[in-house]
Amino acid sequence: MSQDTRVDKVIAESVASDSNVVNQNSVVESKAKKERRKRSAAWDHFTSTVDSEGIKKGVCNYCKKEYLVDTKEHGTTAMLGHIRKCKKIPCNVDTRQSKIAF
C-alpha cells in the first residue's frame, strides 16, 4: 500500500510540472503579441492603419494624408513636420491673458 502512495505522489508532481510549463508558454506568447505604446505627440493627430498589402501607415485626422510608419524603417518625424504645415488642423487657441481696452 505504501508503494501505491509513492506512485501517486510522483504522478501528481509530474502533472504539476507540466501545468507550469504550459503556464510559462502562455505568458511568453502573450508578451510577444503585446503592441508597444505610441509615445510620440504625432499620434494625437494621426490614426494608425494597415493597408491591404500589410504596410503600416499613419493617416492625418484632418486632411487624410498618409505617411509610412513602420517602426523599423520609418519614424514619426515626417508626421510631426506635417502637423506644423497642415492647413486643416484647427488653430491653437491663445491662452495668454488678453489686453483690455478702456
C-alpha angles and dihedrals in degrees: 000000000000089000090057090053092051092050091050091052092050092049092047091051093050091050090050092051090050091053090051090054090051091049092050092050092052091050091052092048093049092051092051092054095049113107121221121253114256106242103177121102087227090077090068087070101031136063121215116233138167118220127217092272092054096254115145114232137176116222121203110241091218110039099015094233113158129226130182110250107176103147095220096054109016133041135195097265094101091050092050089052090050091053090059093049105035111114094201098060109106113255117260112254113239106240097186119110111272122228118252116221117212 
